[in-house]
Amino acid sequence: MGVIRCYTSIACAFHRRRISLEDALHRIAIQYEDYAYIGDRRKLEQEVLRRAGFLRDRLRKEVRTSQLTSFPVEDNEEAWTKWWFGRDGWSKDSGVFPDFVLGWRSGSTFGDGGLLELKDSEEGSIASFNSTLPSASKSLESVEELVSQSVRRYDVPLSLGASYPLTRDCFYLVRTNRGKPKARLSIVHGTFFETVPEGDLLIALWKQVLDEAGIAQCIDSNDFEKILERLGSLRRDDVAVTRHIEGASVKPRLRIMSEIATEGNPHTYQEIPARSFNLIVKPPGLGDANDNWLSRAVEWFQHAARQDQVTLSIQDRHSDRVEADLAMAQTTVPVSLLCIRHKRNGLHLVVQTEVPT
């Protein structure tokens, strides 16, 4: 399913008081049931085992008998968890991007199969990105093999088809001011962070480094541009490889890390109040024209929610927001839908609910 169902599952858990805003982020995220990959397996060991049992039961119903030979012979959850993550020591945290991957079901829902990274901070700023550059989408081919392999196994039999997608939307479960009265929590679409395409961003980064080293003054301008193009084509993982230098007792390694500027932090915008849980997305195809933008965005969201088996019932309309109820599994959550203008990437839709104290 998609990110709307993920958001609604967590919002319902807040309103049923199964979780609180002070809980660990992985405990909050795990309120969603359909993850194809779980990174924090040490702390969530029992939960992972339980979900492996569901995976076993589903695959035995959905997969042809002739294909079952590739699955574990044993019936227990431990064996199926080893198969899912492709290793005996599955309960060790992998520490790689992303923290979670949503299961892919049809491709008809927004964010179906999306990558979800958790960022937690005691301050008002968003925690640094140490393992990846935040972006709107990424390919499964660009993540660690452990992640892509686990996702493919979870998504059987759909992952066996030619139409199985590799490119996935990226989302970030972001909390700021953890443990404080002004704490905020949001699932943020990567479009809020990636205002310059990753390739262009890396080229600009390398250009600044080479300019500071005076390289541009030493070589022909055409050669300089070719060097920038080659450097910009390097993936982050290519740069981060540990280097073996002859005669050296130290193995150096470059890392590309990133921080979010103030204008890229949605929690600095007045539309995101304290103790709110938000879904912040850029509806595809709407553009940034102000005329009836919110109405069109709400219409899009209502349709997208329906595809994700979530019901949005409009209760009241105002000039700057729409009040509605978001319902799933016999739980109803009051939400507000409003727009937020990113200072560098246009209008985004915010689905917002207050977290009970």
CORWO-V833277 format. One record per backbone hydrogen bond with DSSP energy under -0.5 kcal/mol. NH is the residue of the N-H (numbers start at 1). CO is the residue of the C=O. If there is no record, write none. Layout:
BEGIN
nh->NH co->CO
nh->NH co->CO
END
This chain:
BEGIN
nh->3 co->110
nh->4 co->110
nh->6 co->2
nh->7 co->3
nh->8 co->4
nh->9 co->5
nh->10 co->6
nh->11 co->7
nh->12 co->8
nh->13 co->9
nh->14 co->10
nh->15 co->11
nh->16 co->12
nh->17 co->14
nh->18 co->13
nh->19 co->13
nh->23 co->20
nh->27 co->24
nh->28 co->24
nh->29 co->25
nh->30 co->26
nh->31 co->28
nh->32 co->29
nh->35 co->33
nh->36 co->101
nh->37 co->101
nh->39 co->99
nh->41 co->39
nh->44 co->40
nh->45 co->42
nh->48 co->44
nh->49 co->45
nh->50 co->46
nh->51 co->47
nh->52 co->48
nh->53 co->49
nh->54 co->50
nh->55 co->51
nh->56 co->52
nh->57 co->53
nh->58 co->54
nh->59 co->55
nh->60 co->56
nh->61 co->57
nh->61 co->58
nh->62 co->58
nh->63 co->59
nh->67 co->64
nh->68 co->64
nh->68 co->65
nh->70 co->67
nh->71 co->68
nh->80 co->76
nh->81 co->77
nh->82 co->78
nh->83 co->79
nh->84 co->80
nh->85 co->81
nh->86 co->82
nh->87 co->82
nh->90 co->87
nh->90 co->88
nh->92 co->89
nh->94 co->39
nh->99 co->116
nh->100 co->116
nh->101 co->37
nh->102 co->114
nh->103 co->34
nh->112 co->109
nh->113 co->1
nh->113 co->103
nh->114 co->111
nh->115 co->169
nh->116 co->100
nh->117 co->171
nh->119 co->173
nh->121 co->175
nh->129 co->258
nh->130 co->128
nh->134 co->132
nh->138 co->168
nh->140 co->166
nh->142 co->139
nh->143 co->140
nh->144 co->97
nh->147 co->144
nh->148 co->144
nh->149 co->145
nh->150 co->146
nh->151 co->147
nh->152 co->148
nh->153 co->149
nh->154 co->150
nh->155 co->151
nh->156 co->153
nh->158 co->155
nh->159 co->155
nh->160 co->157
nh->161 co->158
nh->164 co->161
nh->168 co->138
nh->170 co->136
nh->171 co->115
nh->172 co->188
nh->173 co->117
nh->174 co->172
nh->174 co->186
nh->175 co->119
nh->176 co->184
nh->177 co->123
nh->178 co->121
nh->180 co->177
nh->183 co->180
nh->184 co->176
nh->185 co->276
nh->186 co->174
nh->187 co->278
nh->188 co->172
nh->188 co->186
nh->189 co->280
nh->190 co->170
nh->192 co->189
nh->193 co->190
nh->194 co->190
nh->195 co->193
nh->201 co->197
nh->202 co->198
nh->203 co->199
nh->204 co->200
nh->205 co->201
nh->206 co->202
nh->207 co->203
nh->208 co->204
nh->209 co->205
nh->210 co->206
nh->211 co->207
nh->212 co->208
nh->213 co->209
nh->214 co->211
nh->215 co->210
nh->217 co->214
nh->218 co->215
nh->219 co->215
nh->224 co->220
nh->225 co->221
nh->226 co->222
nh->227 co->223
nh->228 co->224
nh->229 co->225
nh->230 co->226
nh->231 co->227
nh->232 co->228
nh->233 co->229
nh->233 co->230
nh->234 co->230
nh->234 co->231
nh->238 co->235
nh->239 co->235
nh->240 co->236
nh->241 co->238
nh->243 co->252
nh->245 co->243
nh->246 co->244
nh->248 co->245
nh->252 co->250
nh->254 co->239
nh->257 co->255
nh->258 co->129
nh->261 co->259
nh->264 co->261
nh->265 co->262
nh->266 co->264
nh->268 co->265
nh->269 co->266
nh->272 co->269
nh->273 co->271
nh->275 co->183
nh->276 co->273
nh->277 co->353
nh->278 co->185
nh->279 co->351
nh->280 co->187
nh->280 co->278
nh->281 co->279
nh->281 co->349
nh->283 co->281
nh->286 co->283
nh->293 co->290
nh->296 co->292
nh->297 co->293
nh->298 co->294
nh->299 co->295
nh->300 co->296
nh->301 co->297
nh->302 co->298
nh->303 co->299
nh->304 co->300
nh->305 co->301
nh->306 co->302
nh->307 co->303
nh->308 co->304
nh->309 co->306
nh->310 co->305
nh->311 co->327
nh->313 co->311
nh->313 co->325
nh->314 co->312
nh->315 co->323
nh->316 co->323
nh->318 co->321
nh->322 co->337
nh->323 co->316
nh->324 co->335
nh->325 co->313
nh->326 co->333
nh->327 co->311
nh->327 co->325
nh->328 co->331
nh->331 co->328
nh->333 co->326
nh->335 co->324
nh->336 co->352
nh->337 co->322
nh->338 co->350
nh->339 co->320
nh->340 co->348
nh->342 co->340
nh->342 co->346
nh->346 co->342
nh->348 co->340
nh->349 co->281
nh->350 co->338
nh->351 co->279
nh->352 co->336
nh->352 co->350
nh->353 co->277
nh->355 co->275
nh->356 co->354
END
